[in-house]
Amino acid sequence: MKKYVLWRLLRSIISIFLVTTIAYLMIFSMIPKKVVFSEDPAYSKLTAKLDLRTDYENTIYKKLGYIDYLDSKSLEKKVAEEDKSVSVNVSSKNKKTYEKWAENECGDWKILQFPISKKFYAVRDISLVERVWRFYSHLIQIDTPWRVQDKENPNLKRGYQLAKDEAGGGFALIGSGTKYKYQLYFDNRFPFIHQNIVKLYLGESYPTFYGYEVLEVLTNGQGEAASKEVTFPTGEKQMSPVNLHTAQYQPLSKMDKMTKQKFGKDPYSKTNNFYKDPSMLSISLFTEVISLVLIYLVGLPLAMLMARFKFSLLDRLGTGMITGLISIPSLAIIYFLRFLGSSIFEWPDMFPTLGAHNILSYVLPILILTILNITNIVMWTRRYMVDQQSADYVKFARAKGLSEKEISRHHILKNALIPIVQGIPLSIVITIQGATMTETIFAMPGMGKMLPDAILRHNHSMIIGLVFLFTSVSVFAVFIGDLLMTFIDPRIRLNTKGGK
């Protein structure tokens, strides 16, 4: 059992990496890198400013992992650091100095010039293999007291301390020298226990949500900022949307006057805000979990009744509805149910109509997602239970005088739980797929809608991040489904050879 669990866990991780890698290779090899600027209004404004445009292009390509880039100042500094005979203020026309440096560097660095100023800069194309390696090598980031290296603050204390949580009461694990000030803290927001010690880094979002990491976009709140009374490190109190628990280190030289008034000499002054609406992850998680619960609460009893009264009017009607739902295109079902719900019950047909804090906004998306995905559980559960009705143990139960209701509930259903549990991973995958359509049609600001939006906007980092997350959920759902079967039926023995 232990060997099987470890082996399946390893296979699950490999599967996630394979799917993500294939998506990464397809996106970064088949799509021209120039298209990333097609949805960037800031780039189009630089048409007449060729030097700034060139610098902007290379900066973005560097952030997306296409190239390594050194602008003029960085190149001068780099060359001066490695060759003490060269001044930092080396002449911008001395191309041979830079070319000599490029020859001595590992990698194929190219020395190029800005079109107007004629200053030199250096770029190096990164191969696909190296890009993939960089993605996975930076995927898991551990925040340690030696994470921050700031030349402006050589005496920065490094370590951890358990102190009073000034941002929310109680106690928190505070770091110094770490990227995040609050390493471990508690609040009234799900999941109530939060940590910044180990983080996933899925790249930086661009062109949409530029300046934020992919995971921050998915997990931060949305909409208008939500202000409340905040006590800053200097003791100043004011109404502000600042979330002090997200405080990150930034050098004092980068702090503006207003930030210094609030944080004083505390370098942990880079923060995110609280927002009125829940995050994309929260909206998608709420919708999909409720839908999955309804699928099994409604689907299992319906399948049991259809199997118990097979070939009856109830069974024929149920089978007809299931067949119809399978044969009709999903988009047609979504729009039809959306029309009925909005016209008859006056439920909102667009999520933004009432917003994220009104439960009616979720009714139609959850209902439609449930109806779309209930067919699988009803069809297979009914079929399995009908097959079991002619089994020997059922005949023996009838001979003992048990009623059909008792036989169905206590014997057939117990054996049917194995394929039902085995079908949970498939239900999760199908629900994720359905959520992509429903969230897009209802304009729900969730992860499902974010995927087609990212594809249309050429937000490659967001696409890779969502593929990684969706694949991880799907693969581990299969893994957990196998483990659940062993609890339902102790006779099942999982091993690496596939035996029982």
C-alpha positions as CSV (number, residue, x, y, z in Angstrom):
1,M,0.0,0.0,0.0
2,K,2.7,2.5,1.0
3,K,4.8,1.7,-2.1
4,Y,1.7,2.1,-4.3
5,V,0.9,5.5,-2.7
6,L,4.4,6.7,-3.2
7,W,4.5,5.4,-6.7
8,R,1.2,7.0,-7.7
9,L,2.2,10.2,-6.0
10,L,5.4,10.2,-8.1
11,R,3.4,9.4,-11.3
12,S,0.9,12.2,-10.5
13,I,3.7,14.8,-10.2
14,I,5.3,13.5,-13.4
15,S,1.9,13.8,-15.2
16,I,1.5,17.4,-14.0
17,F,4.9,18.3,-15.3
18,L,4.4,16.5,-18.6
19,V,1.1,18.3,-19.4
20,T,2.5,21.7,-18.3
21,T,5.7,21.2,-20.3
22,I,3.8,20.3,-23.4
23,A,1.6,23.4,-23.0
24,Y,4.7,25.5,-22.4
25,L,6.5,24.2,-25.5
26,M,3.4,24.6,-27.7
27,I,2.8,28.2,-26.6
28,F,6.4,29.4,-26.7
29,S,7.4,27.6,-29.9
30,M,4.3,28.0,-32.1
31,I,3.1,31.5,-31.2
32,P,5.3,34.4,-32.4
33,K,6.6,36.3,-29.5
34,K,5.7,39.7,-31.1
35,V,1.9,39.0,-30.6
36,V,2.2,39.6,-26.8
37,F,2.2,43.3,-27.5
38,S,-1.1,43.2,-29.6
39,E,-3.2,43.8,-26.5
40,D,-0.8,46.2,-24.7
41,P,-2.0,49.9,-25.0
42,A,1.2,51.1,-23.4
43,Y,3.3,49.6,-26.2
44,S,1.3,51.2,-28.9
45,K,1.9,54.7,-27.3
46,L,5.7,54.3,-27.8
47,T,5.5,54.1,-31.6
48,A,7.3,57.5,-32.0
49,K,9.8,56.9,-29.2
50,L,12.0,54.2,-30.7
51,D,14.5,53.9,-27.8
52,L,11.8,53.6,-25.2
53,R,10.0,51.2,-27.4
54,T,13.0,49.0,-27.8
55,D,13.8,49.1,-24.1
56,Y,10.1,48.2,-23.3
57,E,10.2,45.3,-25.7
58,N,13.3,43.8,-24.3
59,T,12.1,44.3,-20.7
60,I,8.9,42.4,-21.4
61,Y,10.7,39.7,-23.3
62,K,13.0,39.3,-20.3
63,K,10.0,39.0,-17.9
64,L,8.3,36.4,-20.1
65,G,11.5,34.4,-20.3
66,Y,12.3,34.9,-24.0
67,I,15.7,36.6,-23.4
68,D,18.2,37.9,-21.0
69,Y,18.6,41.6,-21.3
70,L,21.0,44.3,-20.1
71,D,20.1,47.9,-20.8
72,S,22.9,50.5,-21.3
73,K,23.5,51.3,-17.6
74,S,23.4,47.6,-16.6
75,L,25.7,46.6,-19.4
76,E,28.2,49.4,-18.5
77,K,28.1,48.3,-14.8
78,K,28.5,44.6,-15.7
79,V,31.5,45.2,-17.9
80,A,33.2,47.4,-15.3
81,E,32.6,44.9,-12.6
82,E,34.2,42.1,-14.6
83,D,37.0,44.1,-16.1
84,K,38.6,46.5,-13.6
85,S,40.5,48.3,-16.3
86,V,37.3,49.6,-17.8
87,S,35.6,52.6,-16.3
88,V,31.9,52.5,-15.5
89,N,31.5,55.6,-17.7
90,V,33.0,53.8,-20.7
91,S,32.3,55.5,-24.0
92,S,29.0,54.4,-25.5
93,K,30.8,54.2,-28.9
94,N,33.4,51.7,-27.7
95,K,31.7,48.7,-29.3
96,K,34.9,46.5,-29.1
97,T,34.9,46.6,-25.3
98,Y,31.4,45.3,-25.2
99,E,32.0,42.6,-27.9
100,K,35.1,41.4,-26.0
101,W,32.9,41.1,-22.8
102,A,30.3,39.2,-24.8
103,E,32.9,36.7,-26.1
104,N,34.1,36.0,-22.6
105,E,30.6,35.4,-21.2
106,C,28.9,32.1,-21.3
107,G,26.1,32.1,-23.8
108,D,25.5,33.9,-27.1
109,W,25.2,37.5,-26.0
110,K,24.6,40.0,-28.8
111,I,25.7,43.6,-28.5
112,L,23.1,45.9,-30.1
113,Q,22.4,49.6,-30.3
114,F,19.3,51.7,-29.6
115,P,18.0,53.3,-32.9
116,I,18.2,56.9,-31.7
117,S,20.8,57.3,-29.0
118,K,23.0,54.6,-30.4
119,K,23.8,53.4,-26.9
120,F,24.7,49.8,-26.6
121,Y,22.7,47.1,-24.9
122,A,23.0,43.3,-24.7
123,V,20.5,40.5,-25.3
124,R,20.8,36.7,-25.2
125,D,18.1,34.4,-26.6
126,I,17.1,31.7,-24.1
127,S,16.4,28.3,-25.6
128,L,13.1,26.5,-24.9
129,V,14.9,23.9,-22.8
130,E,16.4,26.5,-20.6
131,R,13.1,28.4,-20.3
132,V,11.3,25.2,-19.1
133,W,14.1,24.6,-16.6
134,R,13.9,28.1,-15.3
135,F,10.1,27.8,-14.9
136,Y,10.4,24.6,-12.8
137,S,13.5,25.8,-10.9
138,H,11.6,28.9,-9.7
139,L,8.2,27.1,-9.2
140,I,8.6,26.5,-5.5
141,Q,10.0,29.5,-3.6
142,I,11.0,29.2,0.1
143,D,11.1,32.5,2.0
144,T,14.2,32.4,4.3
145,P,15.8,35.2,6.4
146,W,18.6,35.4,3.7
147,R,16.1,36.0,0.8
148,V,16.6,39.8,0.9
149,Q,20.0,41.1,-0.2
150,D,19.9,44.9,0.0
151,K,23.2,46.8,-0.2
152,E,21.4,49.9,1.2
153,N,20.7,48.0,4.4
154,P,23.8,45.9,5.3
155,N,22.9,45.7,9.0
156,L,19.5,44.1,8.3
157,K,18.6,41.7,11.1
158,R,17.8,38.2,10.0
159,G,15.6,35.6,11.7
160,Y,12.1,34.9,13.0
161,Q,10.2,35.9,16.0
162,L,6.7,35.1,17.5
163,A,5.1,38.4,18.1
164,K,1.8,40.1,18.6
165,D,0.0,40.5,15.2
166,E,-0.5,44.3,15.0
167,A,-2.3,43.8,11.7
168,G,-5.1,41.7,13.1
169,G,-4.7,40.7,16.7
170,G,-3.4,37.5,18.1
171,F,0.1,36.3,17.4
172,A,2.0,35.8,14.1
173,L,5.4,34.5,13.0
174,I,7.3,37.6,11.9
175,G,10.3,37.3,9.6
176,S,13.3,39.7,9.1
177,G,15.4,39.4,6.0
178,T,12.6,37.5,4.4
179,K,10.6,38.7,1.4
180,Y,7.4,38.7,3.4
181,K,7.1,40.2,6.8
182,Y,4.3,37.9,8.0
183,Q,5.4,34.3,7.6
184,L,2.5,32.7,9.5
185,Y,-0.7,34.5,10.6
186,F,-4.4,33.9,11.4
187,D,-7.5,35.9,10.4
188,N,-11.2,35.4,9.7
189,R,-10.7,34.8,6.0
190,F,-10.8,31.3,4.5
191,P,-8.7,29.2,5.1
192,F,-8.1,31.2,8.3
193,I,-4.5,30.0,8.6
194,H,-2.2,31.7,6.2
195,Q,1.5,31.4,5.4
196,N,4.1,33.0,3.2
197,I,6.9,30.6,3.9
198,V,6.4,28.4,0.8
199,K,4.9,30.0,-2.3
200,L,4.2,28.9,-5.9
201,Y,5.7,31.2,-8.6
202,L,3.9,30.8,-11.9
203,G,5.4,33.8,-13.6
204,E,4.3,37.4,-14.0
205,S,1.0,38.3,-15.7
206,Y,1.2,40.3,-18.9
207,P,-0.3,42.2,-20.7
208,T,-3.4,41.9,-18.4
209,F,-2.8,42.5,-14.7
210,Y,0.7,43.7,-15.5
211,G,2.9,44.0,-12.5
212,Y,1.3,41.1,-10.6
213,E,2.3,37.5,-10.3
214,V,-0.1,35.0,-11.8
215,L,-1.0,33.5,-8.4
216,E,-1.6,37.0,-6.9
217,V,-4.1,37.7,-9.7
218,L,-6.0,34.5,-9.0
219,T,-6.0,34.7,-5.2
220,N,-6.3,38.5,-4.5
221,G,-9.7,40.1,-4.2
222,Q,-11.4,42.0,-7.0
223,G,-13.5,45.1,-7.7
224,E,-13.4,48.2,-5.5
225,A,-10.9,48.5,-2.7
226,A,-12.4,47.9,0.8
227,S,-11.2,50.4,3.4
228,K,-11.1,49.9,7.1
229,E,-9.2,51.4,10.0
230,V,-5.6,50.4,9.8
231,T,-2.8,51.1,12.3
232,F,0.5,51.5,10.5
233,P,3.9,50.8,12.0
234,T,4.4,54.5,12.8
235,G,1.3,54.4,14.9
236,E,-0.7,56.5,12.5
237,K,-4.4,55.4,12.1
238,Q,-6.5,56.0,9.1
239,M,-9.1,54.4,6.9
240,S,-7.2,52.5,4.2
241,P,-7.6,49.3,2.0
242,V,-4.0,48.3,2.8
243,N,-3.6,44.6,3.9
244,L,-0.6,44.7,6.2
245,H,-0.4,40.9,6.2
246,T,0.9,41.1,2.6
247,A,3.8,43.4,3.4
248,Q,6.9,42.8,1.3
249,Y,10.4,44.2,1.7
250,Q,11.4,47.1,-0.4
251,P,14.5,49.4,-0.1
252,L,13.9,52.7,1.7
253,S,15.1,54.6,-1.4
254,K,12.1,53.3,-3.3
255,M,9.6,54.5,-0.7
256,D,7.7,57.7,-1.4
257,K,7.0,60.4,1.1
258,M,3.5,59.1,1.9
259,T,4.7,55.6,2.5
260,K,7.5,56.8,4.8
261,Q,4.9,58.6,6.9
262,K,3.0,55.4,7.3
263,F,5.8,52.9,7.7
264,G,8.7,55.0,9.0
265,K,11.9,53.0,8.8
266,D,10.2,49.7,8.5
267,P,11.3,48.4,5.0
268,Y,8.3,46.0,4.8
269,S,6.1,48.6,3.1
270,K,5.1,47.1,-0.2
271,T,1.5,45.8,0.3
272,N,-1.6,44.7,-1.5
273,N,-5.1,45.9,-0.8
274,F,-8.3,44.4,0.5
275,Y,-11.1,44.3,-2.1
276,K,-14.9,44.1,-1.8
277,D,-15.3,41.1,-4.1
278,P,-13.9,37.6,-3.6
279,S,-10.9,36.4,-5.6
280,M,-11.2,34.4,-8.9
281,L,-10.2,31.3,-7.0
282,S,-12.9,31.8,-4.4
283,I,-15.6,32.4,-7.0
284,S,-14.7,29.3,-9.0
285,L,-14.2,27.1,-5.9
286,F,-17.5,28.1,-4.4
287,T,-19.4,27.5,-7.7
288,E,-17.7,24.1,-8.5
289,V,-17.9,22.7,-5.0
290,I,-21.6,23.5,-4.6
291,S,-22.2,22.0,-8.1
292,L,-20.4,18.8,-7.3
293,V,-22.3,18.4,-4.0
294,L,-25.6,18.9,-5.9
295,I,-24.6,16.4,-8.6
296,Y,-24.2,13.6,-6.0
297,L,-27.1,14.7,-3.7
298,V,-29.5,14.6,-6.7
299,G,-27.9,12.2,-9.0
300,L,-27.4,9.2,-6.6
301,P,-31.1,9.0,-5.3
302,L,-32.4,9.5,-8.9
303,A,-30.2,6.7,-10.2
304,M,-31.3,4.4,-7.3
305,L,-34.9,5.0,-8.1
306,M,-34.5,4.4,-11.8
307,A,-32.6,1.2,-11.1
308,R,-35.1,0.0,-8.5
309,F,-38.1,0.7,-10.8
310,K,-36.4,-0.2,-14.1
311,F,-38.5,0.0,-17.2
312,S,-41.2,1.9,-15.3
313,L,-42.4,5.4,-16.4
314,L,-40.0,7.0,-14.0
315,D,-37.1,5.1,-15.5
316,R,-38.1,5.8,-19.1
317,L,-38.5,9.5,-18.4
318,G,-35.2,9.7,-16.6
319,T,-33.4,7.8,-19.3
320,G,-34.9,10.0,-22.0
321,M,-33.8,13.2,-20.2
322,I,-30.3,11.8,-19.7
323,T,-30.1,10.8,-23.4
324,G,-31.4,14.3,-24.4
325,L,-28.9,16.1,-22.2
326,I,-26.0,14.0,-23.6
327,S,-27.1,14.5,-27.3
328,I,-27.9,18.2,-27.1
329,P,-24.8,20.5,-27.4
330,S,-23.8,22.0,-24.0
331,L,-23.9,25.6,-25.3
332,A,-27.6,25.1,-26.4
333,I,-28.5,23.8,-22.9
334,I,-26.7,26.7,-21.2
335,Y,-28.4,29.4,-23.2
336,F,-31.8,27.6,-23.0
337,L,-31.7,27.3,-19.2
338,R,-30.3,30.8,-18.9
339,F,-33.3,32.1,-20.8
340,L,-35.8,30.1,-18.8
341,G,-34.2,31.1,-15.5
342,S,-34.1,34.8,-16.3
343,S,-37.6,35.0,-17.9
344,I,-39.6,32.8,-15.5
345,F,-37.8,33.1,-12.1
346,E,-36.2,36.5,-12.9
347,W,-32.7,35.2,-11.9
348,P,-29.9,37.4,-13.2
349,D,-28.6,36.2,-16.6
350,M,-25.3,38.0,-16.1
351,F,-23.1,37.8,-12.9
352,P,-22.3,41.5,-12.7
353,T,-26.0,42.4,-12.5
354,L,-26.2,41.8,-8.8
355,G,-22.5,41.2,-8.1
356,A,-20.5,38.6,-6.1
357,H,-22.2,39.2,-2.7
358,N,-25.7,38.3,-3.9
359,I,-26.5,34.6,-3.8
360,L,-28.8,34.9,-6.7
361,S,-25.8,35.7,-9.0
362,Y,-24.7,32.1,-8.4
363,V,-28.0,30.3,-8.9
364,L,-28.1,29.9,-12.6
365,P,-24.4,29.1,-13.1
366,I,-24.5,26.4,-10.4
367,L,-27.8,25.0,-11.6
368,I,-26.6,24.8,-15.2
369,L,-23.2,23.3,-14.2
370,T,-25.1,20.7,-12.1
371,I,-27.5,19.7,-15.0
372,L,-24.6,19.5,-17.5
373,N,-22.6,17.1,-15.3
374,I,-25.2,15.1,-13.6
375,T,-25.8,12.8,-16.6
376,N,-22.6,10.8,-16.1
377,I,-23.2,9.9,-12.5
378,V,-26.9,9.0,-13.1
379,M,-26.2,6.9,-16.2
380,W,-23.4,4.9,-14.8
381,T,-24.8,4.4,-11.3
382,R,-28.2,3.2,-12.8
383,R,-26.5,0.8,-15.2
384,Y,-24.3,-0.7,-12.5
385,M,-27.1,-1.1,-10.0
386,V,-29.3,-2.8,-12.7
387,D,-26.5,-5.2,-13.5
388,Q,-26.2,-6.1,-9.8
389,Q,-29.9,-6.9,-9.5
390,S,-29.2,-10.3,-11.1
391,A,-26.1,-11.1,-9.0
392,D,-26.2,-14.2,-6.7
393,Y,-26.0,-12.1,-3.4
394,V,-29.1,-10.2,-4.5
395,K,-31.0,-13.5,-5.2
396,F,-29.9,-14.8,-1.8
397,A,-31.1,-11.6,-0.1
398,R,-34.5,-12.0,-1.8
399,A,-34.7,-15.6,-0.6
400,K,-34.2,-14.4,2.9
401,G,-37.3,-12.2,2.6
402,L,-35.7,-8.8,2.4
403,S,-37.7,-6.1,0.6
404,E,-36.5,-4.6,-2.7
405,K,-35.9,-1.3,-0.9
406,E,-33.6,-2.9,1.7
407,I,-31.8,-4.9,-1.0
408,S,-31.3,-1.7,-3.1
409,R,-30.1,0.5,-0.2
410,H,-28.1,-1.9,2.0
411,H,-26.6,-4.3,-0.6
412,I,-26.6,-3.1,-4.2
413,L,-25.7,0.5,-3.3
414,K,-22.9,-0.7,-1.1
415,N,-21.3,-2.5,-4.0
416,A,-22.1,0.4,-6.4
417,L,-20.1,2.8,-4.2
418,I,-16.9,1.5,-5.7
419,P,-17.5,2.7,-9.3
420,I,-19.3,5.8,-7.9
421,V,-16.2,6.9,-5.9
422,Q,-14.0,5.9,-8.9
423,G,-16.1,8.4,-11.0
424,I,-15.5,11.4,-8.6
425,P,-12.2,12.4,-10.4
426,L,-14.0,12.4,-13.7
427,S,-16.8,14.5,-12.3
428,I,-14.2,17.0,-11.0
429,V,-12.6,17.2,-14.5
430,I,-15.9,17.6,-16.2
431,T,-17.0,20.3,-13.7
432,I,-13.8,22.3,-14.4
433,Q,-14.4,22.0,-18.2
434,G,-18.1,23.1,-17.7
435,A,-17.1,26.0,-15.5
436,T,-15.0,27.4,-18.3
437,M,-18.1,27.8,-20.5
438,T,-20.5,28.9,-17.8
439,E,-18.2,31.5,-16.3
440,T,-17.5,32.9,-19.7
441,I,-21.2,33.1,-20.7
442,F,-22.3,34.6,-17.4
443,A,-19.2,36.9,-17.2
444,M,-18.2,35.4,-13.8
445,P,-14.8,36.7,-12.8
446,G,-13.4,33.3,-12.0
447,M,-10.6,31.1,-13.0
448,G,-12.7,29.4,-15.7
449,K,-13.3,32.6,-17.5
450,M,-9.7,33.7,-17.0
451,L,-8.4,30.9,-19.3
452,P,-10.2,31.9,-22.5
453,D,-9.5,35.6,-21.7
454,A,-5.8,34.8,-21.3
455,I,-5.7,33.0,-24.6
456,L,-7.4,35.9,-26.4
457,R,-5.1,38.5,-24.7
458,H,-2.0,36.4,-25.4
459,N,-1.2,36.3,-21.6
460,H,1.1,33.3,-21.9
461,S,2.1,33.2,-18.2
462,M,-1.5,33.1,-17.1
463,I,-2.3,30.3,-19.6
464,I,0.6,28.2,-18.3
465,G,-0.3,28.9,-14.7
466,L,-3.9,27.9,-15.2
467,V,-3.0,24.8,-17.1
468,F,-0.7,23.8,-14.2
469,L,-3.4,24.4,-11.6
470,F,-6.2,22.7,-13.5
471,T,-3.9,19.7,-14.3
472,S,-2.8,19.4,-10.6
473,V,-6.4,19.3,-9.4
474,S,-7.4,16.7,-12.0
475,V,-4.4,14.4,-11.5
476,F,-4.6,14.5,-7.7
477,A,-8.4,13.9,-7.8
478,V,-7.6,10.6,-9.6
479,F,-5.0,9.8,-7.0
480,I,-7.4,10.6,-4.1
481,G,-10.2,8.6,-5.8
482,D,-8.0,5.5,-5.7
483,L,-7.3,5.9,-2.0
484,L,-11.0,6.4,-1.2
485,M,-11.9,3.1,-2.8
486,T,-9.7,1.3,-0.2
487,F,-11.7,2.9,2.6
488,I,-15.0,2.0,1.1
489,D,-14.1,-1.6,0.3
490,P,-11.3,-3.0,2.6
491,R,-11.0,-6.0,0.2
492,I,-9.2,-3.7,-2.3
493,R,-5.5,-3.8,-1.9
494,L,-3.6,-1.3,-4.0
495,N,-0.1,-2.2,-5.0
496,T,2.4,-1.3,-7.7
497,K,1.5,-4.4,-9.8
498,G,-2.1,-3.4,-10.1
499,G,-3.4,-6.3,-8.0
500,K,-6.2,-6.4,-5.4
